[in-house]
Amino acid sequence: MWYDERDETVDLYIDARPASSRNEVAGIFDDTLKIKIKAPAVEGAANKELVKFLSKRFKIPKSSIHFVSGERSKRKRIRLPKTESVVRFIEEVEAEN
């Protein structure tokens, strides 16, 4: 499963692909949400860009997005607050797959 839903939070399992042509959600692959990130994987730039992208996508503050694991690898586990926009996104992605 590419996400883990709790009472007040949601963990997303993300395969981050740095140095892409643009920031975008590419879909679900091997139980992981694949996200393309423009920034290179140098000195945390891709992680910062990923947090910024998720913050804008879900309309939540960057400070509420936390790395649970994988901060230095391509596969990451990121914890977000369980907001209406996050739940709607999960439902949309599930409907596509």
N, C-alpha and C positions, 0 to 999 in steps of 0.2 A: 504494500500500500504506500502511496506517495505522500500521504499525510496522516497525521494522528490528531484527532479532535478530542479536546478535553472540555471541561465546563466553561472556562474563561479564556483558554488559549488554543492555538492550533500550531502544530509542528509540521513544517513542510520539508520534505526530503528533496533537495535540489541538486541537479547536476549543472554546475555553472560552466559555461563555455566562454572564456575571456577572449578578447581581441577579435570579436565578431564585427560585422559591418554595422549592426545596430542592436539596441536593446529590445528583446522580444521574448515572449514565451513560445517555445518551439513545440511543446506537447509533452506527453507522457511516454517515457522509454524505460523499460526494465524497472517498473515501480518507482520511478524517480521523475520529478518535474524538471524538464530541461529548459534552462533559460540562457539565452545568448546575451552577452554583455560586451559593450564596446571597449571598455577599458582593458588594458593588458594586465596580466597577473604579475605585477611588479609592485613591491612595497605596499600591498594591500589595496591597490587602486581598484581592482576588480571587485573586491568585497565592498568597498565604499560605494561603487557604482551600483552594485546589486541591491544594497540597502536603500539607496536613493530611488532606484527603479521600483522596488516593492513599496516604498513609502508613497510614491506618486500613484502607483497602480491601485493600492487599497485605501488611499487617503488617510493614512495613519502617520503619526510622528516617527521620524527615524529612530528616536530614542526608545521606542517601544518594540523595536525589532532586535532580537538577540540571537547570536550564534550559540547553539547548544553544543555542536560538534562540527568538525570539518573546516574550521576557519582557514587552514592551510592546505586543503585538498579540494579537488573538483566537486566531490560529493559532500554536501553540507546539510546540516539539520538546523533549520531556522525557526524560532518560536515567535509567533505573532499573536496579538490580542484577537480574540474571536469576535470580529465585527461582522456586520451585515454584508459588507462588500467582500470580505474574505470567504464567508459561507456561500455567497452567490457565485464567486469565482470557482470554488470547489464544485458546486453543482453544475456549472457550465462546462468545466473540463470533464467531469464524469459523464455528462450527457454526450460529449463528443467522442468518448472512447468506449 
